[in-house]
Amino acid sequence: MDSGFTDSMRAASCTLAEWRHTALAALLALIVSPAAALQVEDLYTARVLVADESPAQLRSGARAGLLQVLVRVSGHSEVEMNEAVRSGLRQPDRYYYQYSYAQSEHTLQVGEEQVQARVLQLEFEPSAIAGLLREAGLPVWGSNRPGVMVWIAIDDGTSRDLLLETDTGDTAVSLEGHAARRGLPLLYPLGDLSDSAALSVAEVWGSFLDRVERASARYGADSILTGRVLVMGDQYAGRFSYRVDDTWRDVEAVTFGSETLLRRVVDQMADEMANVYAIDSGRTSVFLRVEAIDSLIDYAELNRYLVGLTPVVDLFVAGIEGEVVRLRLDTEGAPEALIELIELDERLHLLATDGGVLQFRWLR
């Protein structure tokens, strides 16, 4: 490593706020890093049906939209039980920065009349949402989330088929809608010859979980949702298994309509995933030693990656030793949660934890 590179890295030793104003930040903006985790879009966007564009409807719609975003970002469906959240819901205008209206095909009952509904779309401020969740002592789940591999067999009385991304039936629509509501990115099988050889519809129906796991390896998914749905007129009988953090759990229910069935499954799985991946609101410092940083681009990309992690509040470069960079990260949450997130992205390989220092190798 030449002296010019070392001098450049020392000059870049700064706080997160300062880092964004250095010339190196321009280089970072050009670097795109692949990740196993999937980016969830519209994490802080809410859409709510309202009867009209009156101030009263805006206020009630904003309250419903704020709750929608708090559930999605915290990863927990029961956030409304928290006193700080209830207080925030009384002043929803403090948390969004813009809103707009659009036409809708839906109607709403207002008194004895059916009126044409409007879609109220609100854009919430991420820092304000994070602040409210911190005040409530609730976790924050960032937009990089583990993909959920979906293997679901559906029997509608005439045929038994595997659910694919192109399907438009009730089960597919309900699953997509509830997954979007909770911020879960879904992955579907391609349905090609490789899938057919690895896993049959009968094996999905029969909950052969070892076969499901082997077939999922092809897609690199971190979590798996598998199960079967039997459609009997208006009734939907479902039996599901989902894997989160290498542990399988089961859900079984009979409901009227697919909405209730899929809501139950998705909510339970999302809550479990949040327990693993969402970052609690405690503030701490984590020390890292990262090997294999042998160029300015590596250094810039490493900093960009770490700064982009949800729990990282501030970053300081503690020293440079050859191809090794030592850093201090001010984070929210326990170090174990940070390790989980880093392992999810597969950009750093954990070598050891020695004397409170997390030792990694940069994988580029």
Summary of the structure (lengths in Angstrom):
residues: 364
radius of gyration: 23.3
end to end distance: 17.0
largest distance: 78.3
contacts: 1141
relative contact order: 0.14
helix: 38%
strand: 34%
